Amino acid sequence: MKNILDKMASRGVEALSDRELLALLTDDEQLAEVVLSAYDGSLARIGDQPEARLRMVGGLGLKRARMLLAAAEFGRRAVASGGSGSDFINTGDDVVRLFRPQLERLSHEECWVVYLTSSNRVIERYRISQGGVTGTVVDHRLIVKRALELLATQLILVHNHPSGTPEASGQDKTLTERVARAAALFDIRLLDHIIIARDGDFSFLREGLMGREGFRQVK
């Protein structure tokens, strides 16, 4: 372990190999090798494992399994939190990049709203609801109310499908229509509704289901 710590001190944490990072988190170099081998050298697969399964690998144990899962979640949230108020969103792909690390691995459904200025600057990312495996209840009135509080002129809906398939359901289409109509009463534009899943993503705007002009490009 001393060699790993010395390497980190002299060359930075980015110089450490995957095995060395795992060794630091588990405080056991041999165990780190066993865990990494069990998942074909994939840190992503390790971070996706259920706690009950991961703790059994190589005698990892509950405490160290939770440490690895916490580290994986920390990394996902660090990537997701890159979307600060100074970010600009010009396309649906920007939204997918922002939310995929946070949403694609969830076992439950969450719905988020991105509130923007007229120049596409992000004012806030707000989780409007959290539900079960098959869906979540979203109140379109709360979405518009928050937009008015923030003086947002544009918004984007984002949610995930834990099933892994991104295709829009009838409920998704109904929600999109309700939010678009409610927002339009206050001259607020719904730019897009994006669904993120393991097998891809679905954009209402891209599929021609918005009935609105979509994103205005920032010059």
QUIKAUR-V642807 format. One record per residue. N is the residue number from 1. SS is DSSP state (2 for helix, 1 for strand, 0 for the rest). D_LAST is the distance of its C-alpha to the last C-alpha in Angstrom with 2 decimals. Layout:
# QUIKAUR-V642807
{{N/SS/D_LAST} {N/SS/D_LAST}}
This chain:
# QUIKAUR-V642807
{{1/0/52.13} {2/2/52.62} {3/2/51.22} {4/2/48.03} {5/2/47.65} {6/2/48.38} {7/2/45.76} {8/2/43.19} {9/2/44.20} {10/2/44.07} {11/2/41.12} {12/0/39.00} {13/2/38.72} {14/2/36.25} {15/2/39.17} {16/0/41.30} {17/0/41.94} {18/2/41.67} {19/2/45.42} {20/2/45.39} {21/2/42.79} {22/2/44.96} {23/2/48.01} {24/2/46.60} {25/2/45.77} {26/2/49.18} {27/0/51.19} {28/0/52.93} {29/2/52.11} {30/2/54.36} {31/2/53.05} {32/2/49.46} {33/2/50.51} {34/2/52.17} {35/2/49.22} {36/2/46.75} {37/2/49.16} {38/2/49.65} {39/0/46.01} {40/0/45.70} {41/0/43.86} {42/0/40.91} {43/2/39.70} {44/2/37.52} {45/2/40.70} {46/2/42.56} {47/2/39.95} {48/2/40.08} {49/0/43.87} {50/0/45.71} {51/2/47.50} {52/2/50.90} {53/2/50.46} {54/2/48.90} {55/0/51.67} {56/0/54.26} {57/2/52.81} {58/2/55.14} {59/2/56.42} {60/0/53.10} {61/0/54.10} {62/2/52.33} {63/2/51.19} {64/2/49.60} {65/2/48.07} {66/2/46.37} {67/2/45.18} {68/2/43.51} {69/2/41.91} {70/2/40.68} {71/2/39.17} {72/2/37.41} {73/2/36.01} {74/2/34.96} {75/2/32.95} {76/2/31.25} {77/2/30.39} {78/2/29.17} {79/2/26.65} {80/2/25.66} {81/0/25.41} {82/0/22.66} {83/0/20.40} {84/0/20.40} {85/0/18.73} {86/0/16.15} {87/0/14.87} {88/1/11.80} {89/0/12.54} {90/0/10.47} {91/0/13.61} {92/2/17.32} {93/2/18.06} {94/2/16.44} {95/2/18.89} {96/2/21.75} {97/2/21.39} {98/2/21.43} {99/2/24.46} {100/2/26.55} {101/2/28.48} {102/2/29.43} {103/2/30.31} {104/0/31.54} {105/0/34.94} {106/0/35.87} {107/0/39.14} {108/0/38.17} {109/0/35.31} {110/1/32.66} {111/1/29.94} {112/1/26.89} {113/1/24.15} {114/1/20.69} {115/1/19.60} {116/1/16.01} {117/0/14.33} {118/0/12.17} {119/0/9.04} {120/0/10.79} {121/1/12.63} {122/1/16.16} {123/1/18.83} {124/1/21.78} {125/1/23.24} {126/1/26.52} {127/1/29.42} {128/1/30.73} {129/1/33.76} {130/1/35.84} {131/0/38.55} {132/0/40.78} {133/0/40.64} {134/0/40.24} {135/0/37.92} {136/0/36.96} {137/0/37.06} {138/0/33.83} {139/0/33.98} {140/2/31.05} {141/2/32.11} {142/2/31.59} {143/2/28.05} {144/2/27.17} {145/2/29.29} {146/2/27.37} {147/2/24.02} {148/2/25.60} {149/2/26.95} {150/2/23.60} {151/0/21.86} {152/0/19.48} {153/0/17.75} {154/1/17.06} {155/1/19.25} {156/1/20.12} {157/1/23.74} {158/1/24.97} {159/1/28.58} {160/1/30.85} {161/0/33.80} {162/0/36.63} {163/0/38.35} {164/0/35.99} {165/0/34.84} {166/0/31.39} {167/0/32.23} {168/0/31.66} {169/0/34.88} {170/2/35.95} {171/2/35.56} {172/2/31.95} {173/2/31.24} {174/2/33.12} {175/2/31.24} {176/2/27.85} {177/2/29.11} {178/2/30.61} {179/2/27.59} {180/2/25.32} {181/2/27.93} {182/2/28.62} {183/2/25.01} {184/2/24.43} {185/0/27.32} {186/0/25.25} {187/0/21.95} {188/0/20.68} {189/1/18.94} {190/1/20.31} {191/1/17.54} {192/1/19.98} {193/1/23.37} {194/1/23.84} {195/1/27.31} {196/1/28.01} {197/1/31.36} {198/0/33.14} {199/0/33.07} {200/1/29.36} {201/1/26.86} {202/1/26.32} {203/1/23.20} {204/0/23.98} {205/0/20.65} {206/0/21.25} {207/0/24.81} {208/0/23.97} {209/0/25.74} {210/0/23.22} {211/0/23.62} {212/0/20.20} {213/0/16.84} {214/0/15.56} {215/0/12.22} {216/0/9.17} {217/0/6.28} {218/0/3.79} {219/0/0.00}}
